Amino acid sequence: MSSFGSLIYTPEQASGEAISKVETHAPKIDAPDEVKAGEPLGVKISVGPHPNTIQHSIRWIEVYYEEEGRKFNPVYIAKIDLAPEYADPEITLRIKLKGSGTLYALGYCNLHGLWETRKKIRVV
């Protein structure tokens, strides 16, 4: 039996057929590398280009933050469920961070599984 984490594809560990899916399935995180503590920052997460049909689409995106020095991680930030044909896999959030850490985005494709991308953010 595999651990749940081993079922998540990432750009770094994709192999076999999954390598050809990285560009269209791994979430893209657009956020600054450095921010001031407690100040709102914009984060855009998108997946694709990706089909958006009932048969093949990104069904949801989740966002987490692993804060350095925090006793229990990760911090759950947001989730959006996406309806095929109507909702494109792109979200924009405004978040506030207390300490440096890593932002994680998970995207789920109904055909090609769960994909993860991460971005380190330094808080000054």
C-alpha positions as CSV (number, residue, x, y, z in Angstrom):
1,M,0.0,0.0,0.0
2,S,1.4,3.4,-1.0
3,S,1.3,6.5,1.1
4,F,-1.0,9.2,-0.1
5,G,1.9,11.5,-0.8
6,S,3.4,9.0,-3.3
7,L,0.2,9.4,-5.4
8,I,0.8,13.1,-6.0
9,Y,2.6,14.1,-9.2
10,T,5.2,16.9,-9.1
11,P,7.3,18.3,-12.0
12,E,10.4,17.0,-10.3
13,Q,9.4,13.4,-9.9
14,A,7.1,12.8,-12.9
15,S,8.1,9.8,-14.9
16,G,6.8,7.7,-17.8
17,E,3.7,9.1,-19.4
18,A,3.3,11.7,-16.6
19,I,6.4,13.6,-17.9
20,S,4.3,14.6,-21.0
21,K,1.6,16.0,-18.7
22,V,3.7,18.3,-16.5
23,E,3.2,21.5,-18.5
24,T,-0.6,21.1,-18.8
25,H,-1.3,19.7,-15.3
26,A,1.1,21.0,-12.7
27,P,-0.3,24.2,-11.1
28,K,1.6,27.4,-11.8
29,I,2.1,29.8,-8.9
30,D,2.5,33.5,-9.6
31,A,3.5,35.2,-6.4
32,P,6.4,37.4,-5.2
33,D,9.6,35.8,-3.9
34,E,9.7,38.2,-0.9
35,V,6.9,40.0,1.0
36,K,6.5,42.1,4.2
37,A,5.0,40.3,7.2
38,G,1.3,40.8,7.5
39,E,0.9,42.8,4.3
40,P,-1.6,41.4,1.8
41,L,-0.1,39.9,-1.3
42,G,-1.7,38.7,-4.5
43,V,-1.3,35.0,-5.5
44,K,-2.5,33.7,-8.9
45,I,-2.7,29.9,-9.4
46,S,-3.5,28.5,-12.8
47,V,-3.4,25.1,-14.5
48,G,-3.0,24.6,-18.2
49,P,-3.5,25.1,-21.0
50,H,-5.8,22.2,-20.2
51,P,-9.1,20.8,-21.7
52,N,-12.2,21.9,-20.0
53,T,-14.8,19.2,-20.9
54,I,-16.9,16.9,-18.8
55,Q,-14.7,14.0,-19.9
56,H,-11.4,15.8,-19.1
57,S,-11.0,18.8,-16.8
58,I,-9.3,20.2,-13.7
59,R,-12.0,19.8,-11.0
60,W,-10.4,21.6,-8.1
61,I,-7.4,23.6,-6.8
62,E,-6.3,23.7,-3.2
63,V,-3.7,26.0,-1.6
64,Y,-1.6,25.4,1.5
65,Y,1.2,27.2,3.3
66,E,4.1,25.5,5.3
67,E,5.4,28.2,7.6
68,E,8.9,27.8,8.9
69,G,9.1,27.3,12.7
70,R,5.3,26.7,13.0
71,K,4.6,23.7,15.2
72,F,2.0,22.1,12.9
73,N,2.0,22.4,9.2
74,P,0.6,23.0,6.6
75,V,-1.9,25.8,7.0
76,Y,-4.9,25.4,4.8
77,I,-5.5,28.5,2.7
78,A,-8.2,27.9,0.2
79,K,-10.0,25.5,-2.1
80,I,-12.1,26.1,-5.2
81,D,-14.2,23.5,-7.0
82,L,-14.4,24.0,-10.7
83,A,-17.3,23.0,-13.0
84,P,-16.3,21.5,-16.3
85,E,-17.1,23.7,-19.4
86,Y,-17.9,26.7,-17.2
87,A,-14.9,27.4,-15.0
88,D,-11.3,27.8,-16.1
89,P,-8.7,26.5,-13.7
90,E,-7.3,29.8,-12.5
91,I,-7.8,31.5,-9.1
92,T,-6.5,34.7,-7.6
93,L,-6.1,35.1,-3.8
94,R,-5.0,37.8,-1.4
95,I,-3.2,36.3,1.5
96,K,-1.2,37.6,4.5
97,L,1.9,35.7,5.7
98,K,3.5,35.9,9.2
99,G,6.7,34.0,8.4
100,S,8.8,32.6,5.6
101,G,7.8,29.3,4.1
102,T,6.5,27.4,1.1
103,L,3.3,27.9,-0.7
104,Y,1.8,24.7,-2.1
105,A,-0.8,24.4,-4.9
106,L,-2.6,21.1,-5.7
107,G,-4.7,20.6,-8.8
108,Y,-6.9,17.6,-9.5
109,C,-7.5,16.4,-13.1
110,N,-10.3,13.8,-13.4
111,L,-8.2,11.8,-15.9
112,H,-4.5,12.4,-14.8
113,G,-4.7,12.6,-11.1
114,L,-3.4,15.0,-8.4
115,W,-0.6,17.4,-9.2
116,E,1.5,19.6,-6.9
117,T,3.7,22.7,-7.3
118,R,5.4,24.7,-4.6
119,K,7.0,28.1,-4.2
120,K,9.3,29.4,-1.5
121,I,8.3,32.9,-0.1
122,R,10.6,34.9,2.2
123,V,8.8,37.1,4.7
124,V,10.8,40.1,5.9
